[in-house]
Amino acid sequence: MRSADLDRVRSLPLFSVMSDELFKTVTSGAFLQKFPAGTTLLTEGDAVDFLYVLLDGGVELGATWNDKETTLAVLRPVSTFILAAVVLEADALMSAQTIERSDILMLSGEALRRAMKEDTALACAVAQELSGCYRGLVRAIKNQKLRGGLERLANYLITQKVRQGGGETFTLPHEKRLLASVLGMTPENLSRAFAAIADYGVVINGPQVTIARPAVLERLAKPDPLIDNHTLPTTAPIGKAQRERWPTAQTRSPS
């Protein structure tokens, strides 16, 4: 494993509190793998033996029930995932699949649990990370239950505009099928929402989006700091920013 990859992991708040000796112990049995797009990393109900750290690429977290499928989150580097399942030694509640070629570091769950017992600072960092996950999940549930599809789309577009520099034109980070699932919509409903949102000054040209009348769109979206996190960058390192991201903002370190 390259020292540069370990340095990226070491810089995460979850691991930066460790002593060098403990970090070396936790990562001694770790291994880095390169996965092509479309690789299933784990399936709902699987035993979780590793904590996954996404270093490059993208991962979709999803779930299925009764022949229905949904996307819960889309992760971008640098992100950990399945942390809660590792801490609890529980089965995975979500599936994980790469959406593009990805480099993923896999750390022993048993080694992490032992380290948490030895290092109170690490245990506190894990608690903070999981608390942030919970807050992000509350935001996601509020977004889904309190807003209609058009309002969710409007807030998503405002979020992307801010995260991509605040310019009038930006690029959708996902194909529309995946975006529909992230927003809790069918592809057909998303298409109708894109058509309807044109009345609010939004111009769609393939993956390119132009918000020509931001004030009009904001009147529709009614962004709320207790639901939305418009100010977070899409590739922020794990910490308070990422802990608050979760599904509505598309990147998270979930259980």
Buried (B, 14 or more C-beta within 10 A) or exposed (E): EEEEBBEBBBBBBBBBBBEEEBBEBBBEEBEBEEBEEEBEBBEBEBEBBBBBBBBBBBBBBBBEEEEEEBBBBBBBBBBBBBBBBBBEEEEBBBBBBBBEBBBBBBBBBEBBBBBBEEBEEBBEBBEBBBEBBEBBBEBBBBBBEEBEBBBBBBBBBBBBBBBBEEEEEBEBBBEBEBBBBBBBBEBEBBEBBBEBBEEBBBEBEEEEBBBEEBEBBBEBBEBEEEBBBBEBBBEBBBBEBBBBBBBBBBBBBBB
